Amino acid sequence: MLGQTYLWIDSLCIVQDDIRNWRPEGSKMADTYENAFLTISATASSDSSVGILWRSQG
């Protein structure tokens, strides 16, 4: 749809509760996001199980 080949979801691509995996992979995240075509961030979610979309209170 956007003409992009790859999708990076850090909570799926990096094992979040394994420090031996997270340290080397987490250090590469700046490069990943710096070169991203589009970044969507669930900043209001407390963790990856909560979700990204919220109904507005109005």
C-alpha positions in Angstrom: 0.0 0.0 0.0 2.8 2.4 0.8 5.3 0.7 -1.5 7.5 -0.4 1.4 9.0 -3.9 1.6 9.7 -4.2 5.4 7.8 -3.6 8.6 9.7 -3.3 11.9 7.8 -3.8 15.1 10.3 -3.5 17.9 8.2 -5.4 20.5 8.2 -8.3 18.0 11.6 -8.0 16.5 13.5 -7.6 19.8 12.9 -10.0 22.7 11.8 -7.5 25.3 12.5 -9.5 28.4 15.9 -10.9 27.3 18.7 -8.4 28.1 21.2 -10.5 26.1 19.0 -9.9 23.0 17.8 -6.4 23.9 21.2 -4.8 24.4 22.7 -5.4 20.9 19.3 -5.0 19.1 18.3 -2.0 21.2 21.5 -0.2 20.3 20.6 -0.5 16.6 17.2 1.1 17.1 18.4 4.7 16.4 19.5 3.6 13.0 16.3 1.8 12.4 14.1 4.7 13.2 16.4 7.3 11.6 16.1 5.5 8.3 12.3 4.8 8.7 9.9 5.8 6.0 7.1 6.1 8.6 7.1 5.7 12.4 4.0 5.0 14.4 4.5 5.1 18.2 2.0 3.9 20.8 3.3 6.4 23.4 0.1 6.3 25.5 0.3 2.5 26.0 1.8 1.1 29.1 3.2 -2.0 27.2 2.8 -3.9 24.0 -0.4 -5.8 25.2 -2.4 -2.6 25.6 -2.8 -1.5 22.0 -2.4 1.7 20.0 -5.9 3.0 19.2 -8.0 4.7 21.7 -11.5 6.2 21.6 -11.7 9.9 22.2 -13.3 11.1 25.3 -15.7 13.6 24.1 
